[in-house]
């Protein structure tokens, strides 16, 4: 009887845990209430831009998801530029001019960003070569 109840309790705990993870994803955005624009169309534009801008502190998060003070400042800057009538391209251009292409979560493919796009592939190939050579040496030692 204890074994059957134990399995049920573990199963229910797993279900609760998975639900917490699944439903908490909607609340992870870090935009604070005072940042939200009254004009819904402008707010949607601001959120879309924020989702494409890298947090320079967190680096693998968008500023829309980051709690860092710099991310908040950038979100406010984007909203101010939208209120001033700037187009999306002008906002992106301003941020790239100020912080470089690295600020974009998806930087454009050009000569200055070539390393950002292809260095992971180069490192993967180097890793595969190292592993293959190591395995070949190991097999040769084992056969001798």
C-alpha positions in Angstrom: 0.0 0.0 0.0 2.8 2.4 0.9 4.6 1.7 -2.4 1.4 2.4 -4.4 0.8 5.7 -2.6 4.4 6.7 -2.9 4.2 6.3 -6.7 1.1 8.4 -6.8 2.6 11.2 -4.7 5.7 11.2 -6.9 3.6 11.4 -10.0 1.5 14.2 -8.6 4.6 16.1 -7.6 6.0 15.8 -11.1 2.7 17.0 -12.6 2.7 20.1 -10.3 6.3 20.8 -11.0 5.8 20.7 -14.8 2.7 22.9 -14.6 4.6 25.5 -12.6 7.4 25.5 -15.2 4.9 25.7 -18.1 2.6 28.4 -16.7 5.4 30.5 -15.3 6.8 31.1 -18.8 4.2 33.7 -19.4 5.3 35.8 -16.4 9.0 35.9 -17.2 8.9 39.1 -19.1 10.6 41.8 -17.2 8.8 44.8 -18.5 7.6 46.7 -15.5 4.2 48.3 -15.3 5.5 51.9 -15.4 7.2 51.1 -18.7 4.1 50.0 -20.5 2.9 52.5 -23.1 -0.8 53.6 -23.1 -1.0 53.3 -26.9 -1.3 49.5 -27.5 0.1 49.7 -31.1 3.2 51.5 -29.8 3.6 49.0 -27.0 3.5 46.1 -29.4 6.2 47.8 -31.5 8.3 48.4 -28.4 7.9 44.8 -27.3 8.8 43.4 -30.7 11.9 45.6 -30.9 12.9 44.6 -27.3 12.6 40.9 -28.2 15.3 41.4 -30.9 17.8 43.4 -28.8 20.4 41.5 -26.8 20.9 42.5 -23.1 24.6 43.5 -23.0 24.7 42.3 -19.3 23.0 38.9 -19.7 24.1 38.4 -23.3 21.9 35.5 -24.1 18.7 37.2 -23.2 16.7 39.8 -24.9 16.1 43.1 -23.1 12.4 42.1 -23.0 13.3 39.2 -20.7 16.1 40.7 -18.7 15.9 42.3 -15.3 19.3 44.1 -15.7 19.2 47.9 -15.2 20.8 48.4 -18.6 18.0 46.4 -20.2 15.4 48.6 -18.5 17.2 51.7 -19.7 17.2 50.3 -23.2 13.5 49.4 -23.1 12.8 53.0 -21.9 15.0 54.4 -24.7 13.1 52.4 -27.3 9.8 53.6 -25.9 11.0 57.2 -26.0 12.1 56.9 -29.6 8.8 55.4 -30.6 6.9 58.2 -28.8 9.2 60.7 -30.8 8.0 59.2 -34.0 11.1 57.1 -35.0 10.6 54.1 -37.3 11.8 50.6 -36.2 14.7 50.8 -38.7 15.9 54.1 -37.2 15.8 52.6 -33.7 17.7 49.5 -34.7 20.3 51.7 -36.6 20.7 53.9 -33.5 21.3 50.9 -31.2 23.7 49.3 -33.7 25.6 52.6 -34.1 25.9 52.9 -30.3 26.6 49.3 -29.3 27.6 47.5 -32.5 26.0 44.6 -34.3 26.4 42.4 -31.2 23.4 44.1 -29.7 21.1 42.4 -32.2 20.1 38.9 -31.2 20.2 38.0 -34.9 23.1 40.1 -36.3 23.2 40.6 -40.1 25.6 38.5 -42.1 28.4 40.8 -43.3 32.2 40.9 -43.1 32.3 42.4 -39.6 29.9 39.7 -38.2 31.4 36.8 -40.1 33.0 35.4 -36.9 29.7 35.6 -35.0 28.0 33.4 -37.5 30.8 30.9 -38.4 33.1 30.5 -35.4 30.7 28.1 -33.7 30.8 25.9 -36.7 34.7 26.1 -36.8 34.8 25.2 -33.1 32.5 22.2 -33.7 34.7 21.0 -36.5 37.8 21.4 -34.4 36.1 19.4 -31.6 35.1 16.6 -34.0 38.7 16.4 -35.3 40.2 16.3 -31.8 37.8 13.5 -30.8 38.4 11.5 -33.9 42.2 11.8 -33.5 42.0 10.9 -29.8 39.8 7.8 -30.6 42.2 6.8 -33.4 45.2 7.0 -31.1 43.3 5.0 -28.4 42.4 2.3 -30.9 46.0 2.1 -32.2 47.3 1.7 -28.6 44.8 -0.9 -27.9 45.6 -2.9 -31.0 49.4 -2.8 -30.3 
